[in-house]
């Protein structure tokens, strides 16, 4: 009986520390509004500053104003570049929407480029087809699309009653793109400075096919008010939503029951009373100590996460390191520390933390994420062989990870380009060595007795010279063809 009471108390303490909760009450909200999905272009071309301070910052200001003008509308956010991601699902929590919006950046999408069609598809997938509401998409981009399907998708959405509005951010004259990684203007594979220009025609065609409005950015208030007027023209529907107001905590009941069981157990006598009581006290002390350490580790990780969300990476790093000191095998602390170090450009430290995560974690999903982030860190450090190995390990654990697959392809392509460059440089080195060898032979020749004049006739010499000239011409023609073919290849755009 004493043993059963003690084990039951132990189990109740465990459930108490787990912090079980239950929704206490719900609030029914009747609203009149529409569902709005916002697609924000976060490709590197949005960092151009032909619109001050940058296209991306102005786009965020416009979206914030649209959210403020839509108090009864559901808002969702999709960010896109080379791929599209659902940054925030449909919600009436506009404060959360602004928080997600403020953190959007090119770093959120590992695959660069601009694929508008993927963003439109992702917005469509985010709508709830069961809700009979009016739906609209607001696309904000510079229109520098690297895909040809956007207009076709917009036409399909228009047929299904989903309005597609577009906002053009940028200028037709264009501007260079500041690359934050190198702190210099972005260049293409030929070394020319990239000039990103606003593609008004495509954005206008998308809006036209999506039965929406195209606007060129002028001022934040004007653009947001025009969007508001456009929404008011499509009507509204009364929708009933449920949201949780509060949660009921149960830990106090569990810990109270555990205390009662231990109290009863204490007063049940037995022969070896003193030793049993000592054992119980020891086990209880060990449990409380381990629980206290676990709580401290969790607290440090939470503080680190809060600092990370505020971009205070130094504070986040310190909290994660404190958590590691308390429990060095905590894979969550290892993983989050790696992310904080990556944000501080401490790539070696980030890789070491991801290695600790892989070593200490027992879950494949956590290991896969650590391998993926390790690959991203290596890719940024230009360590392509290590980067490729990391992505391959991530795909072994999760073959469905499309991000890892695409990043692996990009890394393999970069490696191939580097090998081709090395091969181009190799003939120059070989030619230099041959020239040195030829100079040595000439020196040796000069030291040897001079040969007798050749007895070849003048006619034979002219024929041999003619033959050599023809061979040289053929060689030059081949070289020109090779150079021409190489110059015709189109570089891949990553902005």
MOTACOR-V422604 format. One line per field, one symbol per residue. phi: phi as a letter, one per 30 degrees, with the letter a starting at -180 (. if undefined). burial: I if it has 9 or more other C-alpha atoms within 8 Angstrom, else O. Layout:
phi: ???
burial: ???
This chain:
phi: .dddddddddddddddddidbbedacbdccbcabcbccccdcddddddcdcddadddddddddedddddbdccdbbbccbbdbcbddadeacddddddddddcdaeddbdcdkbbdddddddddddddddddbdbbccccaciddcbccdddddddddddicdccbbdckbddiadcddddchbddbddcidddcccdcddddddddddchcccbdebbddddddddddddddcibbdbcccbddabccbdddddddddddddddddddaddddddddddddddddddddddddddddddddddddddddicddddedddddddddbdcddddedddedddddciddddddddddddddcdccddddddddddddddddddicdeddddddddddddbddddddddddddddddddddddddddddedddddddddddddddddddddddddedcddddddddddddddddddddddddddddddddddddddbb
burial: OOOOIIOIIIOIIOIIOOIIOOIIOIOOIOIIIIIIIIIIIIIIIIIIIIIOOIIIOIIIIIIIIIIOIIOIIIIIIIIIIIIIIIIIIIIOOIOOIIOIIOOIOIOOIOIIIIIIIIIIIIIOOIIOOOOOIIIIIIIIIIIIIOIOOIIOIIIIIIOOOIIIIIIIIIIOOIIIIIIOOOOOIIIIOOOOIIOIIIIIOIIIIIIIIIIIIIOOIOOIOOIIIOIIOIOOOOOIIOIOOOOIIOIOIIIOOIIOIIIOIIOIIOOOOOOOOOOOIOOIOOOOOOOOOOIOIOOIIIOIIOIIIIIIOOOIIOIIIIIIIIIIOIOOOIIOIIIIIIIIIIOOOIIOIIIIIIIIIIOIIOOOOIIIIIIIIIIIIIIOOOIIOIIIIIIIIIIOIIOOIOOIIIIIOOIIOIIOOOOOOOOOOOOOOOOOOOOOOOOOOOOOIOOOOOOOOOOOOOOOIOOOOOOOOOOOOOOOOOOOOOOOOOOOOOOOOOO
